[in-house]
Amino acid sequence: MRWGWLAIAVALLLYPWILTGPFYERMGADLLLAAIAAAAWNILGGYAGQISVGHAVFYGIGAYVPLLVYTHWQLPPVLGIPAGILVSLAVAAVIGVPTFRLQGHYFSMATIAVAELVRIVVGNWDFVGAAIGLMGPAVPRSLLDLSFKSAVPYYYIFLAVLAAILALTAHLERGRMGYYWRAIRAGERAARSLGVPVRRYKLWALLLSAGFTSLAGSLYALMVGFVDPESAFGILVSVEMIITAALGGVGTLLGPLLGAAILVPLKATTNSLFGGGGSGLTYILYGGIILLLARFEPGGLIELSRRIATRSLKKAKARAA
C-alpha cells in the first residue's frame, strides 16, 4: 500500500513535465480541483452518509468572497479565502441545525432547496454582481493575486491542498470521529443506541466538508478570475462533486481522486471534440454513469476492484488446494 501511495505521488508530481502544453496543464489543474471538491463532499456524503445535493452553496461562497474583496476594496483576492471559509462555516451551522433533523432523501431535498434559494438571491443582488458576476484582477499586481499565465503554478498549489485534505481525512478516518461517522452511516438509530452523539458528529462532518468545499471554490475563482451565479452556485456544481466521489467510491480515501481522473479528462475531451455542444454530451454521460453506478456498483470503482481482487484470490487458493 505504501508503494502504491508513492507511485501516485510521483505520477502527480511529474504530470506537468510529462504531458506538456496548455491543454494538458489546464486539464491537470481542473482534475486536482475536482478531486479537492469531491474529497470535501466525501467527508459528509461518504463517511457520514449524509447525501448533500446543495454543496454548491459553500463552493459559491468560497468563489465569490475573494473576488468581492478585490472588487470592493482592491485587496488581493487571496486574502478573501479565510473570510470565505468563515462565512461558509457560519452558513453550514445555520443550515445544519434544522436540516439534520431530517434523514435520507428529505435531507437531500432540503439541501437542494437551500442551494437554489441562495443562487436566486445572489443572481439578483447588485452588491455581488447580480447575474453578471464578478471579475478578478485583469493583470497580476503582486504575487498575492495568484494570477499566473500558465496553469502549472495552480496545479502544484492544488496538489498541495489535495494532499493536505487527504492527509487530514486519513487521520480522522482512523480515529474516533471516523468510527462515529461510519456508525452514523450504517444506521443513525443504532449509532444513537450505542451512545454516539449523532447530531454533533454530523455537524462536525458538515463543518469540515463546508470549509474544504469553500476552499475549492476560492481556488477555482483565483484560477479562472471570474464567477457568476451559475458557475458558482448552480446545481450541476453539486452534482459533479457527487458523481466524482461516487464513481471512484464514496467513503474511501482515493475515491474522489480516481473519479476525477476519469471524469475530468472525459469532460475535457468531449468539449474539445464537440466544442460548445460537448458540455451537453458530458451531462448525458454523467446521467449514464449515475444509472450504471446505481444499478451495478453503488460502491464505485474501488469497491469493484476489491471484489475482483477477492475473487481472484479465492480462485488462486482453490487452484492451489
C-alpha positions as CSV (number, residue, x, y, z in Angstrom):
1,M,0.0,0.0,0.0
2,R,2.9,2.4,0.8
3,W,4.4,1.8,-2.6
4,G,1.0,2.5,-4.2
5,W,0.8,5.8,-2.5
6,L,4.4,6.6,-3.5
7,A,3.6,5.8,-7.2
8,I,0.5,8.0,-7.1
9,A,2.5,10.9,-5.6
10,V,5.3,10.6,-8.1
11,A,2.9,10.4,-11.0
12,L,1.1,13.6,-9.8
13,L,4.3,15.5,-9.2
14,L,5.7,14.6,-12.7
15,Y,2.5,15.1,-14.6
16,P,3.2,18.7,-15.9
17,W,6.6,17.6,-17.1
18,I,5.3,14.5,-18.9
19,L,2.2,15.9,-20.5
20,T,3.1,19.5,-21.6
21,G,1.1,22.1,-23.3
22,P,-1.7,24.5,-22.2
23,F,-4.4,21.9,-22.8
24,Y,-2.9,19.2,-20.6
25,E,-1.7,21.7,-18.0
26,R,-5.2,23.1,-17.5
27,M,-6.8,19.6,-17.6
28,G,-4.4,18.6,-14.8
29,A,-5.3,21.6,-12.7
30,D,-9.0,21.0,-13.3
31,L,-8.6,17.4,-12.3
32,L,-7.0,18.2,-8.9
33,L,-9.6,20.9,-8.3
34,A,-12.4,18.4,-9.0
35,A,-10.7,16.0,-6.6
36,I,-10.5,18.6,-3.9
37,A,-14.2,19.4,-4.1
38,A,-15.2,15.8,-4.3
39,A,-12.9,14.9,-1.3
40,A,-14.5,17.7,0.7
41,W,-18.0,16.4,-0.2
42,N,-16.9,12.9,0.6
43,I,-16.4,13.8,4.3
44,L,-20.1,14.4,4.7
45,G,-21.7,12.3,2.0
46,G,-19.2,9.4,2.0
47,Y,-18.0,8.9,5.6
48,A,-21.0,10.3,7.5
49,G,-23.6,9.1,4.9
50,Q,-25.4,12.5,4.7
51,I,-26.1,13.0,0.9
52,S,-26.0,16.7,0.3
53,V,-27.0,18.0,-3.1
54,G,-26.5,21.6,-2.1
55,H,-22.8,21.8,-1.6
56,A,-22.7,24.5,-4.3
57,V,-23.6,26.9,-1.5
58,F,-20.2,26.5,0.1
59,Y,-18.4,26.3,-3.2
60,G,-20.0,29.5,-4.4
61,I,-19.3,31.4,-1.2
62,G,-15.7,30.4,-1.4
63,A,-15.6,31.6,-5.1
64,Y,-17.4,34.9,-4.5
65,V,-15.7,36.3,-1.3
66,P,-12.2,36.5,-2.7
67,L,-13.4,38.4,-5.8
68,L,-15.6,40.6,-3.6
69,V,-12.6,41.6,-1.5
70,Y,-10.9,42.6,-4.8
71,T,-13.9,44.3,-6.4
72,H,-14.9,46.5,-3.4
73,W,-11.6,47.0,-1.5
74,Q,-8.9,46.4,-4.1
75,L,-7.2,43.9,-1.8
76,P,-5.5,40.7,-3.1
77,P,-8.2,38.0,-3.7
78,V,-6.2,35.5,-1.7
79,L,-7.0,37.5,1.5
80,G,-10.6,36.6,0.9
81,I,-10.1,32.9,1.2
82,P,-10.2,32.7,5.0
83,A,-13.1,35.1,5.0
84,G,-15.0,32.8,2.6
85,I,-14.3,29.8,4.8
86,L,-15.6,31.6,7.9
87,V,-18.8,32.6,6.0
88,S,-19.2,29.0,4.8
89,L,-18.8,27.6,8.3
90,A,-21.4,30.1,9.6
91,V,-23.9,29.2,6.8
92,A,-23.2,25.4,7.4
93,A,-24.0,25.8,11.1
94,V,-27.2,27.7,10.3
95,I,-28.2,25.0,7.7
96,G,-27.1,22.0,9.7
97,V,-29.1,22.7,12.9
98,P,-32.6,22.4,11.3
99,T,-31.8,20.1,8.3
100,F,-30.1,17.4,10.4
101,R,-33.5,16.7,11.9
102,L,-34.3,15.2,8.5
103,Q,-33.0,11.9,7.2
104,G,-32.5,10.2,3.8
105,H,-33.9,11.9,0.7
106,Y,-35.7,14.5,2.9
107,F,-32.3,15.9,3.9
108,S,-31.1,15.8,0.3
109,M,-34.2,17.7,-0.9
110,A,-33.7,20.3,1.8
111,T,-30.1,20.9,0.7
112,I,-31.2,21.4,-2.9
113,A,-33.8,23.9,-1.8
114,V,-31.2,25.9,0.2
115,A,-28.8,25.9,-2.7
116,E,-31.4,27.1,-5.2
117,L,-32.6,29.8,-2.9
118,V,-29.0,31.1,-2.4
119,R,-28.4,31.0,-6.2
120,I,-31.5,33.1,-6.9
121,V,-30.6,35.6,-4.2
122,V,-27.1,36.0,-5.5
123,G,-28.4,36.4,-9.1
124,N,-30.5,39.4,-8.0
125,W,-28.1,41.1,-5.5
126,D,-26.2,44.0,-7.0
127,F,-23.5,44.0,-4.3
128,V,-22.2,40.7,-5.6
129,G,-22.6,41.5,-9.2
130,A,-26.1,40.0,-9.7
131,A,-26.5,37.9,-12.8
132,I,-23.3,39.4,-14.4
133,G,-20.9,38.1,-11.7
134,L,-17.5,39.3,-10.6
135,M,-14.1,39.5,-12.1
136,G,-10.7,39.4,-10.5
137,P,-7.6,41.4,-11.4
138,A,-7.1,41.8,-15.2
139,V,-3.3,41.7,-14.7
140,P,-1.3,40.5,-11.7
141,R,-0.4,43.4,-9.4
142,S,1.7,41.2,-6.9
143,L,2.3,37.6,-6.1
144,L,-0.6,37.7,-3.6
145,D,-3.0,38.0,-6.5
146,L,-2.0,34.4,-7.5
147,S,-2.6,35.3,-11.1
148,F,-0.5,33.2,-13.5
149,K,-0.4,32.9,-17.2
150,S,0.4,29.1,-17.0
151,A,-1.8,26.6,-15.2
152,V,1.3,24.8,-13.8
153,P,1.6,27.0,-10.6
154,Y,-2.1,26.4,-10.0
155,Y,-1.5,22.7,-10.5
156,Y,1.1,22.5,-7.7
157,I,-1.0,24.7,-5.4
158,F,-4.0,22.4,-5.9
159,L,-1.8,19.4,-5.4
160,A,-0.6,20.7,-2.0
161,V,-4.2,21.4,-0.9
162,L,-5.4,18.0,-2.1
163,A,-2.5,16.3,-0.2
164,A,-3.4,18.2,3.0
165,I,-7.1,17.3,2.7
166,L,-6.4,13.6,2.1
167,A,-3.9,13.5,5.0
168,L,-6.4,15.0,7.4
169,T,-9.2,12.7,6.1
170,A,-6.9,9.7,6.6
171,H,-6.1,10.8,10.2
172,L,-9.8,11.4,11.0
173,E,-10.8,8.1,9.4
174,R,-8.6,6.1,11.7
175,G,-9.7,8.0,14.8
176,R,-12.9,8.1,17.0
177,M,-14.6,10.6,14.6
178,G,-14.1,8.2,11.7
179,Y,-15.7,5.3,13.6
180,Y,-18.6,7.5,14.7
181,W,-19.2,8.7,11.1
182,R,-19.2,5.1,9.8
183,A,-21.6,4.1,12.6
184,I,-23.9,7.0,11.7
185,R,-23.8,6.0,8.0
186,A,-24.7,2.4,8.9
187,G,-27.7,3.5,10.9
188,E,-28.4,6.6,13.0
189,R,-30.8,4.8,15.4
190,A,-28.3,2.1,16.1
191,A,-25.5,4.5,16.5
192,R,-27.5,6.6,18.9
193,S,-28.4,3.5,20.9
194,L,-24.7,2.8,21.3
195,G,-24.0,6.3,22.8
196,V,-22.9,8.1,19.6
197,P,-23.8,11.8,19.8
198,V,-25.2,11.7,16.2
199,R,-26.2,15.3,15.7
200,R,-22.9,16.7,17.0
201,Y,-20.8,14.4,14.8
202,K,-22.9,15.1,11.7
203,L,-22.4,18.8,12.3
204,W,-18.7,18.3,12.6
205,A,-18.7,16.5,9.3
206,L,-20.7,19.3,7.7
207,L,-18.4,22.0,9.0
208,L,-15.3,20.2,7.8
209,S,-16.9,19.5,4.4
210,A,-18.1,23.1,4.1
211,G,-14.8,24.6,4.9
212,F,-12.9,22.5,2.4
213,T,-15.6,23.0,-0.3
214,S,-15.3,26.7,0.2
215,L,-11.5,26.4,-0.2
216,A,-12.1,24.6,-3.5
217,G,-14.4,27.4,-4.7
218,S,-11.8,30.0,-3.8
219,L,-9.1,28.1,-5.8
220,Y,-11.5,28.0,-8.7
221,A,-12.1,31.7,-8.6
222,L,-8.4,32.5,-8.4
223,M,-7.6,30.4,-11.4
224,V,-10.5,31.4,-13.6
225,G,-10.7,35.0,-12.5
226,F,-14.4,35.2,-13.0
227,V,-17.5,33.8,-11.3
228,D,-21.3,34.1,-11.9
229,P,-24.3,32.6,-10.1
230,E,-24.5,29.6,-12.4
231,S,-20.8,28.6,-12.4
232,A,-20.5,29.0,-8.6
233,F,-24.0,28.1,-7.2
234,G,-25.5,26.0,-10.0
235,I,-26.9,22.6,-9.1
236,L,-24.5,21.0,-11.6
237,V,-21.6,22.1,-9.3
238,S,-23.0,19.9,-6.6
239,V,-23.8,17.1,-9.0
240,E,-20.3,17.0,-10.3
241,M,-18.9,16.6,-6.7
242,I,-21.3,13.7,-6.1
243,I,-20.6,11.9,-9.3
244,T,-16.8,12.3,-9.0
245,A,-16.8,10.8,-5.5
246,A,-19.4,8.1,-6.3
247,L,-17.6,6.9,-9.4
248,G,-14.3,6.4,-7.5
249,G,-16.0,5.2,-4.3
250,V,-17.8,7.2,-1.6
251,G,-16.4,6.8,1.9
252,T,-12.9,5.9,0.5
253,L,-9.8,8.0,0.6
254,L,-8.8,7.7,-3.0
255,G,-12.3,7.5,-4.5
256,P,-12.6,11.3,-5.3
257,L,-9.2,11.3,-7.0
258,L,-10.0,8.2,-9.0
259,G,-13.3,9.7,-10.1
260,A,-11.7,13.0,-11.1
261,A,-9.0,11.2,-13.0
262,I,-11.8,9.6,-15.2
263,L,-14.4,12.3,-15.4
264,V,-12.3,15.4,-16.0
265,P,-10.3,14.1,-19.0
266,L,-13.7,12.8,-20.3
267,K,-15.2,16.2,-20.0
268,A,-12.2,18.0,-21.5
269,T,-12.1,15.6,-24.4
270,T,-15.8,15.9,-25.3
271,N,-15.6,19.7,-25.0
272,S,-12.5,19.7,-27.2
273,L,-14.0,17.4,-29.9
274,F,-17.5,18.8,-30.0
275,G,-17.0,22.5,-29.0
276,G,-19.9,24.1,-27.2
277,G,-22.1,21.0,-27.7
278,G,-19.6,18.9,-25.8
279,S,-21.0,20.2,-22.5
280,G,-24.3,18.7,-23.3
281,L,-22.8,15.4,-24.1
282,T,-20.8,15.4,-20.9
283,Y,-24.0,15.7,-18.8
284,I,-25.6,12.9,-20.8
285,L,-22.6,10.8,-19.9
286,Y,-22.9,11.8,-16.3
287,G,-26.5,10.6,-16.3
288,G,-25.4,7.3,-17.8
289,I,-22.8,6.9,-15.1
290,I,-25.3,7.6,-12.4
291,L,-27.6,4.9,-13.8
292,L,-24.8,2.3,-14.1
293,L,-23.5,3.0,-10.6
294,A,-27.0,2.8,-9.1
295,R,-27.7,-0.5,-10.9
296,F,-24.5,-2.4,-10.9
297,E,-21.9,-0.9,-8.5
298,P,-23.1,1.6,-5.8
299,G,-19.7,1.3,-4.1
300,G,-17.8,2.7,-7.1
301,L,-14.7,1.5,-8.9
302,I,-12.6,1.0,-5.8
303,E,-15.2,-1.4,-4.4
304,L,-15.4,-3.1,-7.8
305,S,-11.6,-3.6,-7.8
306,R,-11.7,-5.0,-4.3
307,R,-14.3,-7.5,-5.3
308,I,-12.4,-8.6,-8.3
309,A,-9.2,-8.9,-6.3
310,T,-11.0,-11.0,-3.7
311,R,-12.5,-13.3,-6.3
312,S,-9.1,-13.7,-8.0
313,L,-7.5,-14.6,-4.6
314,K,-10.2,-17.2,-3.9
315,K,-9.7,-18.8,-7.3
316,A,-5.9,-18.9,-6.8
317,K,-6.3,-20.5,-3.4
318,A,-8.8,-23.0,-4.8
319,R,-6.4,-24.0,-7.6
320,A,-3.5,-24.3,-5.1
321,A,-5.6,-26.6,-2.9
